[in-house]
């Protein structure tokens, strides 16, 4: 039986130990900083990135993994006899999907399915973990794709950022544009809706914003169970732990992790951001 291999991109923020456990390979985004090109999570770690960002006069930019980068991953897997299911960060937030499609088209004889997740980070990560489990159990490519598409309809991302300046500079601000110019003591709450950032609310103080994040999360999941939760943070571990504790007091979680927001995403959200990424109602 041909085994299905799972591929994604580094914007998914899958913790390395989880990606290794389930053999999920990622094409790496690039951080462009003062003329230097750094591979996301390899040439610069989250800790190094946020330390440098705090002192930087110049804000870095990002570029998606190239079609050749995806093709190199695909080539290696095809050579081992694998069929491939690739799912990328939303095409409205990144060029990863376009690169993966181009790479697939370079290998017309290989069995490769590419899905635009219309989400990102651990909202894509959770479905990938589950579909990787199916693949490791011998599920065929069609079944893996069907499961992944179903799972992606049951995910969500809610975020609190300290400032919208990073999203604005990076051109990813989308529907949160209306919150630009908000007073500094307000914390914007955002949601990824239809693949792009949407501004939900402006909440005064960080404490109130965290509580509001939890309320919105409870509203979004409704009665769906089980709940798989990823709490994200951009150099804000204590805030993430506090947020996870607040959620855990409200609902029972099937699985939860705290994950650092990597450089390719941190460029756009900025330090201090925290978020709830979830999959609910999918076994």
Secondary structure, 3 states (H helix, E strand, C coil): CCCEEEEEEHHHCCCHHHHHHCCEEEECCEEEECCEEEEECCCECHHHHHHHHHHCCCCCEEECCCHHHHHHHHHHHHHCCCEEEEEECCCCCCCHHHHHHHHHHCCCCCCEEEEECCCCHHHHHHHHHHHHHHHHCCCCHHHHHHHHHHHHHHEEEEEEECCCHHHHHCCCCCEHHHHCCCCCCEEEEEEEECCEEEEEEEEECHHHHHHHHHHHHHHHHCCCCCEEEEEEECCCHHHHHHHHHHHHHHCCCCEEEEEECCHHHHHHHCCCCEEEEEEECCC
